Amino acid sequence: MAGALVAAGCSFLPTGYPQFCESNALLVDANFPGGNFDRCSVQDDALVSIVIRPEDAPPINESPWYAFRLSPKKAVDATIGLTFEEGYARYWPKTSTDGQNWRPIAAQRVNIAEDGKSMTVSVPLGENPVWIAAQELVLPPFYNDWLRALSAVPNVTVQTLGRSVLGHPIQAAMTPAREEAVFLFGRQHPPEVTGAMAMKAFVDTVFADTPLADRFRERYTIVVVPLINPDGVVAGHWRHNMNGVDLNRDWGPFTQPETQGIALQLASMEMNGIKPALMLDFHSTRESLFYTQLPGDFDMPVDFATAWLTSAKERLPDFEFKHDPRPPSGQENTKNYFFNRYHIPAITYEIGDELDRDAILGSTPVFAEEMMRLMLER
C-alpha cells in the first residue's frame, strides 16, 4: 500500500496521519500505488481539505505530487481544497473513473490561488469512485507489460540490472552486443509522467519493424532502462527514492542500489569493448526543452544535438521546444556523467508537464527517426 511505503521510507512525512478521511457522504484515501497526500479532513459531508507535503524536508524540487480517490456513499458535489506545503500547484489536476484512463478536469471546476499555494477542485460524484491526480498514474505494471512487448521483438532481451531500496527490479531491454551503444533512461523523478510518455513513443519507434529501425539496431547496442525509481513512483514521491536521494544526482557516486545496478552494467559493457555513443535521459518540466552540451565541446565537424534538433524542427514546424546548450557543471546528473566520462552527446530530453498528450505521441517518433538517421550517418 502506498501509505505504508511512505510511512516506512520517508523522514519528513508525519507518521501519525492516516492517508484517508471520511464523512457520511464520501471516503477520501490515497491507499493505492502512486497515491499520496499528507493528511485530509472532511467538513459538511462534502468539503474536503487536503495537505500536500514532500517526502523529505527541503531543499527539494518543487514537483508537488498528489493522487487520491473519492469514494462516494451518496451522490454529492464534492469540493476539494488542496494546500501545498514547500511547493505550489505545478500540475493541473487529472481525473479518472477507473485509475487507467485520464482527462484534465475542466477549467471551470478548478481554481488556483494567485500565489499557487492552494487549489480548489469541484467534483460531482455519483455511485462510483473517482481518482484525482497531478498526472496520469503510470505505474510498474505498465512498465512490465511494455518490457514484455519489447522482449517479443527479435533479438531483444529483458534483464534485471539490480533492485531498488524496496526490492523492485530495475529492468533493461537490450539488443545484442555491437561496437557502440545508445542508452535511453527514464523515470528517475516520479512525477515526470510526460517524459515517460515520450520515452515509450521514442523507444517503440526505435524497436519498430521498419528499415530505419532495423539498420539502427544492427549498428548499435541499445540499452533501455525505463523505470529507474520504481519505489518513488509507487510511494507517490515528489523527487526522491526511498533513501531520500535524488537519483539524478547520484551518477558518479553511485551510492544508491538503483544507480549501482546501471553502473555495473556499464562497467560490464566497457570490459567487453562496447563504447557508449549517445545517451538520452527522459524527464518533464514546465516546457519542452533539450539540455545539451555546447557545440564547441566536441571535436566533430557536426554538432549532433544541433543537427538532430534542427532536422526534427524542420519536420515539426508547429511543435514548440527549446534547445538549451550548457557547459559541463559539477552536478552529478546523468547528462554530466556520460559526457565527462565518455565524451559523447548526453542529452536531457524534457517534455512540458501539460503538453497535449496527442502532441507528445505525434511528435516523438520524429525525434526518434531523426536521431537514428543521424547516428547511422556517423
Protein Blocks (a to p, Z undefined) as FASTA:
>chain_A
ZZlmmmmmpckbcckbccbdddfkbccdfbdghiacfbdcdeehiaccdddddfbdcddd
ddddcddddddfbdcddddddddehiacfbacdddfkomaccdddfklpccdfklpaccd
ddddffbccdddfbdcddfklmmmmmmmmmmpghiacddfbdcfkopacddddddddfbd
cdddehkblklmmlmmmmmmmmmmmmpccfklmmmmmmpccdddfblblmlmmnopakbc
fkopafklmghjlmafklmmmmmmmmmmmmnopacfbdcdddddfbdcdddddfklpccf
bdfklmmmmmmmmmmmmbccddddddddfbdcfklmmmmmnopacddddddfklcfklmm
mmmmmmmmmmmmmmmmZZ
